[in-house]
Amino acid sequence: MFRLIFALLLTLCVLLPAASGEAQELYVAKVENLPEDFILGMDLSSVISLENGGVRFYGFDGAEQDVFKTLADSGITHIRVRVWNDPYDFADRGYGGGNCDIKTACLIGERAARYGLQLIVDFHYSDFWADPGKQMVPKAWKRMGIEEKTQAVYDYTLSSLNALKDAGASIGVVQIGNEINGFMCGEKTWFNITYLIDAGSRATREACPDALVAVHFTNPERVDALIGYAGKLDYYDIDYDVFASSWYPYWHGSLENLARELNKVADKYGKRVMVMETSYAYTDQDTDFFGNTIGEGAQAGYPFTVQGQANLVRDLADTLANDVKNAIGLVYWEGAWISAGGDSWEQNAALWEKYGSGWASSFAASYDPDDAGKYYGGSAVDNQAFFDASGHPLASLKVFQLLRSGNYPKVVPDAIENSFVTCDINGKIALPESVSAVMNDASRQTVPVQWDVDEKGLEALRMKGVDTYEISGRAGGMPAQLYLTLIHYNFLEDWSFEDESGAWRVSDLAKADELYVESKKTDSLTGNKHLHFWSKNKNTVEFTAEQDVKDLTPGAYSFSISIMGGDAGKYDVYAYVKVNGQTVGTAPMDITYYNAWDTGTISRFEVKDGDSVTVGIYVKCEGAGSGAWGKIDDAKLNRSK
């Protein structure tokens, strides 16, 4: 039984990355069995609006360079672009999010083809964002019945794809709908939804016979959700090639689960599968004065570092290539959606409004009043891009090219896990001599740490009292952080009678009618339970409740326990401490009326090496009126100064 003064070290998934200027060469373990035609895609839908607002992108040599070339040189094979029907209000003011109409898509398609990149066309069939929670019908189709809307989907898909081809785009995949988990283009029944998917598929086969037709869902963390959607497509005999799912590690479960759910679809229906959206943060910092979707504390098994971002992509590619049947690729979502370029929120907001480079402009309120109309603003994913705020590529962008060859620099710390220590305020404050580090190869190792506090500083914290204190340090050449919590450690088991562990020995000396642990929060001092007693006859309440404590570290201690009750008549109630069977301290206590808790405290007694200690409470009540009753709670055995 653990009774020593303790310093409990806990490590949580909160990580301190390397400071700026300390980045190491990117470590990438080779992905075996990666098919030659494996899609390594990047959604770049907002790039035109960013560039229109003055954003510039650079190559790894520091020179300004077309972002499409930088991506192609880094191993990207496909560019994904979302297409909205009419993302503008009555005054032709853009809704934001890149103002991604077909004209914008054509510009992106032409730029992509210039560098040998194929296009993944993501039809939302909406005038703005479409996802599981929002599948709004385009303004122009609002009053259409299902037959007319089906024809509209066909016509719009066909004309849009022909426009993209005329612009010179090389179309590799056409996505019919975006995350259509039971909703699409304002429709809420599968019978109608499948009419629309079929129309989009027919148009794609006609316009782009060599392109793959993909259908896109999400929430793979929900067991059998994906196979359920695939079953609907099969039941309605939908013609498509690729079953795609989003997978964001913050929300969508483990890679093992992702593989399991995608394999169900591949095995049962023989479809090719892929991850159509994923991303990961390289920092928890915001750069555009508009809050990020993902911030501090949201790490999903990888630190928020450039290396952590690369490791996430690498592990996803490895899972798809080696653990998933018929997997054909992955797409990273909006890897260049960086800050709009201003030095303040006001400057950025002007750019978001004018060029649509934020996730939504105020003008979107006319179409989406409940979401975009209230929360419009900038990029919520700038900390998940592969470019820094100034447009320079991060080393993590090289991961796509290195998947096939691997890159193996020296294994070094990439992030230091925060440390959490709890100590008895009156005991020895012991800080850890090493901390856990996440290495660049994703392994974990312990590394020595030097804390920026000496014994004098720790004593100063002790004098401040019970609280949690932040202590900085250095480990593995990086900053380390420790959260030291000083408490009055309680050496008793089941100190609030919550566990009923048998730690308390209750001796009924007069056969009370009731003497047991009661579960009643309103009658407890702490928690939900307490030791309860009641007896209707006089002189039938007399008992002790005590606990033996061994292996205490020599030193001074205090003991306290609380009681409340009533109808006691004459009474004798006191807390007591025995050392080696001899009483060394008592504290008389009062029992008066309901909720008037009285605490008996023996403020100091000495314990020597090998001493056996017993603490407890003695209760004797003559009883008055309807009989004595009471509640006992909150026994505390602490070190004393």
C-alpha positions in Angstrom: 0.0 0.0 0.0 1.5 3.3 -1.1 1.9 5.6 1.9 5.1 7.6 1.1 5.2 11.2 0.3 4.7 11.1 -3.5 5.5 13.0 -6.6 3.2 11.6 -9.3 4.4 12.3 -12.9 1.7 12.2 -15.5 2.3 12.9 -19.2 -0.6 14.0 -21.5 -0.8 14.5 -25.2 0.1 18.2 -24.9 3.3 18.9 -26.7 5.8 21.7 -27.0 7.3 21.8 -30.5 10.8 22.9 -31.5 11.2 26.7 -31.4 11.6 28.6 -34.7 15.0 28.1 -36.2 15.5 24.7 -34.6 13.7 22.6 -37.2 15.5 19.4 -38.3 15.6 17.7 -41.6 12.3 15.9 -42.4 12.2 12.2 -41.4 10.0 10.1 -43.6 9.8 6.3 -43.3 9.3 4.8 -46.8 5.9 3.5 -47.5 6.2 0.0 -49.0 3.9 -1.2 -51.7 2.7 2.3 -52.7 1.2 2.0 -56.2 2.7 4.1 -59.0 -0.7 5.6 -59.7 -1.6 6.3 -56.1 -3.3 9.7 -55.9 -1.5 12.3 -53.7 -4.0 15.2 -54.0 -4.2 18.7 -52.6 -7.4 20.8 -52.4 -6.4 24.2 -53.6 -9.9 25.8 -53.9 -9.2 29.1 -52.2 -5.9 29.9 -54.0 -7.2 32.3 -56.6 -8.9 34.5 -54.0 -5.8 34.5 -51.9 -3.6 35.6 -54.9 -6.1 38.2 -55.9 -5.8 39.6 -52.4 -2.0 39.9 -52.6 -0.8 36.6 -51.2 2.4 35.3 -52.8 3.9 31.8 -52.8 7.5 30.8 -52.9 9.6 27.7 -53.7 12.0 26.0 -51.3 14.8 28.1 -52.7 13.1 31.2 -51.3 12.2 32.6 -54.8 8.7 33.5 -55.7 7.1 30.6 -57.6 3.8 29.4 -58.9 2.3 27.4 -56.0 1.1 24.8 -58.5 4.7 24.2 -59.6 5.8 23.9 -56.0 3.2 21.3 -55.3 4.0 19.3 -58.5 7.7 19.4 -57.6 6.8 18.1 -54.1 5.0 15.0 -55.4 1.4 16.1 -55.6 -0.4 14.4 -58.5 -3.9 15.9 -58.3 -5.5 19.2 -57.5 -9.0 19.2 -56.0 -11.3 22.1 -56.5 -14.8 22.6 -55.1 -17.5 24.0 -57.4 -20.4 26.0 -56.2 -23.2 27.0 -58.6 -23.6 30.7 -57.8 -21.7 31.9 -54.7 -22.7 35.5 -55.1 -25.5 37.7 -53.7 -27.9 39.9 -55.7 -25.2 42.6 -56.0 -22.6 40.1 -57.3 -20.7 40.1 -54.0 -18.9 36.8 -53.3 -19.9 34.6 -50.4 -16.2 33.8 -49.7 -14.5 30.5 -49.2 -12.7 31.2 -52.4 -15.8 32.3 -54.4 -15.5 28.9 -56.0 -17.8 29.1 -59.1 -17.0 27.3 -62.3 -15.0 30.2 -63.6 -12.6 30.0 -60.6 -12.5 26.2 -61.1 -11.4 26.7 -64.7 -8.6 29.0 -63.7 -7.4 26.4 -61.2 -7.8 23.5 -63.7 -5.7 25.3 -66.3 -3.0 26.2 -63.8 -2.9 22.6 -62.6 -2.6 21.1 -66.1 0.3 23.5 -66.9 2.3 21.5 -64.4 1.0 18.0 -65.3 -1.5 17.9 -62.4 -4.8 16.2 -62.8 -8.0 17.8 -61.5 -10.5 16.4 -59.0 -13.7 18.2 -59.5 -15.8 18.5 -56.3 -19.4 19.4 -57.2 -21.2 20.6 -54.1 -24.5 21.2 -56.0 -25.0 24.2 -53.7 -24.2 27.9 -53.8 -22.0 27.5 -50.8 -20.5 25.0 -48.4 -22.1 21.5 -48.4 -21.3 19.0 -45.6 -23.3 16.6 -43.4 -25.0 19.4 -41.5 -25.7 21.6 -44.5 -26.8 20.6 -48.0 -28.6 23.7 -49.3 -30.1 23.8 -52.7 -28.8 26.4 -55.2 -30.9 29.6 -55.4 -31.8 28.9 -59.0 -33.1 25.4 -58.2 -35.0 26.2 -55.1 -38.5 25.7 -56.5 -37.7 22.7 -58.7 -39.3 19.3 -58.2 -37.1 16.3 -58.2 -37.4 15.6 -61.9 -36.6 19.1 -62.9 -33.7 19.2 -60.4 -32.3 15.9 -61.7 -32.2 17.4 -65.2 -30.6 20.5 -63.8 -27.8 18.5 -62.1 -27.2 16.7 -65.3 -27.1 19.8 -67.4 -24.9 21.7 -64.9 -22.4 18.9 -64.5 -22.1 18.4 -68.2 -21.7 22.1 -69.0 -19.2 22.6 -66.1 -17.0 19.7 -67.2 -17.0 20.9 -70.8 -16.0 24.3 -69.6 -13.1 22.8 -67.6 -12.0 20.8 -70.6 -12.1 23.9 -72.8 -9.9 25.7 -70.3 -7.3 22.9 -70.6 -7.9 21.0 -67.4 -7.0 17.4 -67.2 -9.9 15.8 -65.3 -9.0 12.7 -63.4 -11.8 12.4 -60.9 -15.3 13.9 -60.7 -16.9 13.9 -57.3 -20.7 13.9 -57.3 -21.7 15.7 -54.1 -19.7 16.6 -51.0 -20.0 14.6 -47.7 -23.6 13.6 -48.6 -24.5 11.6 -45.4 -28.1 11.3 -46.3 -28.6 14.8 -47.7 -27.8 16.4 -51.0 -28.8 19.6 -52.8 -31.7 20.1 -50.4 -33.0 16.5 -50.8 -33.4 14.4 -47.7 -34.5 11.0 -49.0 -32.2 8.4 -50.6 -34.8 7.9 -53.4 -34.4 11.5 -54.5 -30.7 11.7 -53.7 -29.8 8.8 -55.9 -31.6 10.4 -58.8 -29.2 13.3 -58.5 -26.1 11.2 -58.1 -27.1 9.2 -61.1 -27.6 12.4 -63.1 -24.1 13.6 -62.2 -22.6 10.3 -63.0 -24.3 10.1 -66.4 -23.1 13.6 -67.3 -19.5 12.7 -66.2 -19.5 9.6 -68.3 -20.6 11.6 -71.3 -18.2 14.6 -70.8 -15.2 12.8 -69.4 -15.4 9.0 -70.1 -11.9 8.4 -68.8 -12.5 10.1 -65.4 -13.4 8.3 -62.3 -16.7 9.0 -60.7 -16.5 9.4 -57.0 -19.1 9.6 -54.3 -18.0 11.3 -51.0 -19.2 10.6 -47.4 -17.7 11.1 -44.0 -17.8 10.0 -40.3 -15.9 6.7 -40.7 -15.7 6.6 -36.8 -19.3 5.5 -36.8 -19.3 1.7 -37.0 -20.9 0.5 -40.3 -21.8 4.0 -41.4 -19.8 3.8 -44.6 -21.0 0.4 -45.5 -24.5 1.6 -44.9 -24.0 4.4 -47.5 -22.4 2.0 -49.9 -25.4 -0.2 -49.5 -27.8 2.6 -50.5 -25.8 3.2 -53.7 -25.8 -0.5 -54.5 -29.5 -0.8 -53.8 -30.3 2.0 -56.3 -27.7 0.6 -58.8 -25.7 3.9 -58.9 -22.9 3.9 -61.5 -19.7 5.1 -59.8 -16.1 4.0 -59.4 -14.7 5.4 -56.1 -16.2 5.4 -52.6 -14.5 8.3 -50.8 -14.6 9.3 -47.2 -13.2 12.2 -45.2 -10.8 11.3 -42.4 -9.7 14.0 -40.0 -7.8 12.5 -37.0 -9.3 15.0 -34.6 -12.8 13.7 -35.1 -12.9 10.5 -37.2 -11.2 7.8 -35.0 -8.1 5.8 -35.5 -6.3 4.7 -38.7 -7.1 1.1 -37.7 -10.8 1.9 -37.6 -10.6 3.8 -40.9 -9.0 0.8 -42.6 -11.7 -1.5 -41.1 -14.6 0.6 -42.3 -13.2 1.2 -45.8 -12.4 -2.5 -46.2 -16.0 -3.4 -45.6 -17.0 -1.3 -48.6 -14.1 -2.7 -50.8 -14.8 -6.3 -49.8 -18.6 -6.3 -50.2 -19.0 -4.1 -53.3 -15.6 -4.3 -55.0 -15.3 -0.5 -55.2 -12.1 1.5 -55.2 -11.8 3.6 -52.0 -9.9 6.7 -51.0 -9.7 9.5 -48.4 -11.0 12.6 -50.1 -10.2 15.0 -47.2 -7.6 15.1 -44.4 -5.4 17.6 -42.7 -3.3 18.2 -39.6 -1.9 21.2 -37.8 1.8 22.1 -37.8 1.2 24.7 -35.0 -1.5 25.7 -32.6 -0.9 29.4 -33.4 -3.3 31.6 -35.5 -1.8 33.9 -38.1 -4.8 35.8 -39.6 -6.6 37.2 -36.5 -9.5 34.7 -37.0 -9.6 31.7 -34.8 -8.6 28.2 -36.0 -10.8 25.1 -36.0 -8.1 23.2 -34.3 -5.9 24.6 -31.5 -4.1 23.8 -28.4 -5.0 20.5 -26.8 -6.5 18.9 -29.9 -3.5 16.7 -30.9 -4.6 13.4 -32.2 -1.5 11.3 -31.6 0.9 13.6 -33.4 2.5 16.8 -32.1 1.6 20.1 -33.7 4.9 20.4 -35.6 6.1 20.4 -39.1 7.3 16.8 -38.6 4.1 15.8 -36.9 2.1 17.0 -39.8 4.3 15.0 -42.2 4.1 11.9 -40.0 0.3 12.1 -40.1 0.3 12.1 -43.9 2.9 9.4 -44.1 1.0 7.1 -41.7 -2.3 7.7 -43.6 -0.6 6.8 -46.9 0.9 3.7 -45.3 -2.5 2.6 -44.0 -4.2 3.0 -47.3 -1.4 1.3 -49.3 -0.9 -1.7 -47.0 -4.1 -2.1 -44.9 -6.9 -1.2 -47.2 -8.1 -3.1 -50.2 -8.5 -1.2 -53.4 -7.3 2.1 -52.0 -6.3 4.5 -54.7 -5.2 7.7 -52.8 -5.7 10.6 -50.5 -6.3 14.3 -50.7 -5.1 16.9 -48.3 -7.6 19.6 -47.7 -6.7 23.2 -48.5 -3.0 22.9 -47.9 -2.3 26.5 -49.1 -5.1 28.4 -47.3 -2.9 30.7 -45.4 -3.4 34.2 -44.0 -4.9 36.8 -46.3 -1.9 39.1 -45.7 -2.9 42.0 -43.5 -1.3 43.1 -40.2 -4.6 43.3 -38.3 -8.1 41.9 -38.3 -9.4 45.0 -39.9 -7.0 44.8 -42.8 -7.6 41.1 -43.3 -11.4 41.5 -43.0 -11.3 44.0 -45.9 -9.5 41.3 -48.0 -11.9 38.6 -47.0 -14.9 40.7 -48.0 -13.4 41.9 -51.3 -11.8 38.8 -52.6 -13.6 36.0 -50.7 -10.3 34.7 -49.2 -11.9 34.0 -45.8 -14.2 31.0 -45.1 -17.2 33.3 -45.5 -18.0 36.9 -46.2 -20.8 38.9 -44.6 -22.5 38.8 -48.0 -23.2 35.1 -47.5 -25.8 36.0 -44.9 -28.4 36.3 -47.7 -27.9 32.6 -48.5 -26.8 31.1 -45.2 -28.0 33.4 -42.4 -27.7 30.9 -39.5 -24.0 30.0 -40.0 -22.0 32.2 -42.4 -24.2 35.1 -41.7 -23.2 35.0 -38.0 -19.7 33.7 -38.0 -18.1 35.0 -41.3 -14.4 35.7 -41.3 -11.0 34.4 -42.3 -9.2 31.1 -42.6 -9.8 28.7 -39.8 -7.2 26.3 -41.1 -4.1 28.4 -41.8 -2.3 26.4 -39.1 -2.9 23.3 -41.1 -1.4 24.5 -44.4 1.9 23.4 -45.9 3.0 27.0 -46.2 3.8 29.5 -43.5 2.0 32.8 -43.2 4.3 34.5 -45.7 3.8 31.8 -48.4 7.0 29.9 -48.0 6.7 26.1 -48.1 7.1 24.0 -44.9 9.5 21.1 -44.9 6.5 18.9 -44.4 5.4 19.5 -48.0 8.2 17.2 -49.1 6.5 14.2 -47.5 4.6 13.5 -50.6 7.7 13.1 -52.7 9.6 11.2 -50.0 6.9 8.5 -49.4 8.4 6.3 -52.1 12.1 6.7 -51.2 12.1 7.5 -47.5 14.4 9.9 -45.8 16.3 9.0 -42.6 18.1 11.8 -40.8 19.4 11.4 -37.3 16.6 10.6 -34.8 16.1 13.6 -32.6 13.4 15.1 -30.4 10.6 16.8 -32.3 8.3 17.8 -29.4 8.4 17.6 -25.7 5.4 16.3 -23.8 4.2 18.5 -21.0 4.8 17.1 -17.6 2.3 17.1 -14.7 3.5 16.6 -11.1 1.4 16.5 -8.0 3.2 16.8 -4.6 2.3 17.1 -1.0 2.8 20.7 0.0 4.4 19.7 3.3 6.5 16.9 1.8 9.5 16.9 -0.5 8.8 18.5 -3.9 10.5 16.2 -6.4 10.6 17.3 -10.1 11.3 14.7 -12.8 14.8 14.4 -14.1 13.6 13.4 -17.5 10.6 14.0 -19.7 9.0 12.2 -22.6 9.8 13.4 -26.1 8.2 12.6 -29.4 11.0 11.9 -31.8 11.0 12.9 -35.5 10.5 9.2 -36.4 7.3 9.2 -34.3 8.8 7.1 -31.5 8.8 8.2 -27.9 11.9 8.4 -25.8 12.8 9.9 -22.4 15.3 12.8 -22.5 17.0 14.6 -19.6 15.5 17.9 -18.6 16.8 21.0 -16.7 14.1 23.0 -14.9 14.4 26.7 -14.5 13.8 26.6 -10.7 16.1 25.7 -7.8 15.3 24.6 -4.2 14.8 28.2 -3.1 12.3 28.7 -5.9 10.4 25.6 -5.0 10.2 26.7 -1.4 8.8 30.0 -2.5 6.1 28.1 -4.4 5.4 26.1 -1.2 4.9 29.3 0.7 2.4 30.5 -1.8 0.2 27.6 -0.9 -2.0 25.0 -2.6 -2.2 25.8 -6.3 -0.9 24.7 -9.7 2.3 26.4 -10.9 3.9 26.5 -14.3 7.6 25.7 -14.5 9.7 26.0 -17.7 12.8 24.1 -18.6 14.8 22.7 -21.5 15.0 19.2 -22.8 16.5 17.8 -26.0 17.4 21.4 -27.1 13.7 22.5 -26.8 11.5 24.2 -24.3 9.8 22.0 -21.8 6.8 22.8 -19.6 5.8 21.3 -16.2 2.6 21.9 -14.2 3.3 21.4 -10.5 0.3 21.0 -8.4 0.8 21.4 -4.6 -1.9 19.8 -2.5 -2.5 18.7 1.1 -2.1 15.0 0.4 -4.6 12.8 2.3 -3.0 9.6 3.5 -6.3 7.9 4.3 -8.1 5.5 2.0 -11.8 6.3 1.2 -11.5 9.5 3.1 -15.0 10.6 2.0 -16.7 7.2 2.3 -17.3 7.1 -1.4 -15.6 3.8 -2.2 -16.8 1.5 0.6 -13.5 -0.2 0.2 -13.4 -1.7 3.8 -10.7 0.8 4.8 -12.9 2.0 7.7 -13.5 -0.3 10.7 -16.9 0.5 12.3 -17.5 -0.9 15.8 -21.2 -0.7 16.9 -21.0 -0.6 20.8 -24.8 -0.2 21.5 -26.7 -1.7 18.6 -27.9 1.4 16.8 -30.9 0.9 14.5 -28.9 2.3 11.5 -25.2 2.6 11.1 -24.0 2.4 7.5 -22.6 4.3 4.5 -25.4 6.2 3.0 -25.6 7.6 -0.6 -27.3 11.0 -0.3 -25.5 14.0 -1.9 -27.6 16.6 0.0 -26.5 15.1 3.3 -22.8 14.8 2.4 -20.0 17.3 3.0 -18.1 16.0 0.0 -19.2 13.7 -2.8 -22.4 11.6 -2.6 -21.8 9.4 0.4 -21.1 9.6 4.1 -21.3 7.4 7.3 -24.9 7.6 8.6 -26.3 6.7 12.0 -29.8 6.8 13.6 -31.5 5.2 16.5 -35.0 5.7 18.0 -34.2 4.6 21.5 -32.1 6.4 24.1 -28.6 5.2 24.8 -28.4 3.0 21.6 -25.9 5.2 19.7 -22.3 4.5 20.6 -19.7 3.5 18.1 -16.3 4.2 16.7 -15.1 4.5 13.1 -11.4 4.2 12.6 -8.7 3.4 10.1 -5.2 2.0 10.5 -2.4 3.7 8.6 1.0 2.1 8.1 4.3 3.0 6.5 4.0 6.8 7.1 7.2 8.7 6.5 8.5 10.0 9.9 7.4 13.5 10.7 4.6 15.6 11.9 0.9 15.0 10.9 -2.6 16.3 11.5 -5.9 14.6 11.5 -9.5 15.9 11.1 -13.0 14.6 10.6 -16.4 16.2 10.4 -19.9 15.5 11.8 -23.3 16.9 11.7 -26.6 15.7 13.2 -29.3 16.4 15.8 -31.6 15.1 18.6 -28.4 14.0 20.4 -29.4 14.8 24.0 -26.3 14.4 26.1 -23.4 13.4 23.9 -19.7 12.6 23.9 -18.1 13.0 20.4 -14.4 13.4 19.6 -11.8 12.7 17.0 -8.8 10.8 18.1 -5.3 9.6 17.0 -3.5 6.5 18.4 0.2 5.8 17.8 1.2 2.2 18.4 -2.1 1.7 20.3 -1.7 4.7 22.6 -4.0 7.7 22.3 -1.8 10.8 21.5 -4.5 13.3 20.7 -8.2 14.0 20.9 -10.5 16.8 19.7 -14.0 17.2 21.1 -16.8 17.8 18.5 -20.4 19.2 18.7 -23.5 17.6 17.2 -26.3 20.2 17.1 -28.6 20.4 14.1 -29.0 19.7 10.3 -26.1 20.9 8.1 -24.2 22.4 11.0 -20.9 20.5 10.3 -18.3 20.5 13.1 -14.8 19.5 12.4 -12.5 17.9 15.0 -8.8 18.5 14.4 -5.7 17.1 16.0 -3.4 19.6 14.5 -0.1 18.0 15.2 1.3 14.6 16.3 4.6 13.0 15.6 5.2 9.7 13.7 8.5 7.8 13.9 9.9 5.2 11.6 7.9 2.0 11.9 5.0 3.5 13.9 1.5 2.2 13.4 -1.2 4.9 13.4 -4.9 4.7 14.0 -7.2 7.6 13.4 -10.9 7.7 14.1 -14.0 9.2 15.7 -15.9 8.2 18.8 -19.7 9.0 19.0 -22.0 8.5 22.0 -25.4 10.1 22.1 -28.1 9.6 24.8 -30.8 10.6 22.4 -33.6 13.1 22.7 -37.1 13.3 21.2 -37.2 10.9 18.3 -33.7 9.7 18.8 -30.2 10.7 17.8 -29.0 10.9 14.2 -26.0 12.1 12.3 -23.6 12.1 9.3 -19.8 11.7 9.3 -17.7 12.8 6.3 -14.3 14.2 5.2 -11.6 12.5 7.2 -8.2 13.9 6.4 -4.7 12.8 7.5 -2.2 15.3 6.2 1.4 16.2 6.9 1.9 19.1 9.2 4.5 21.8 9.0 
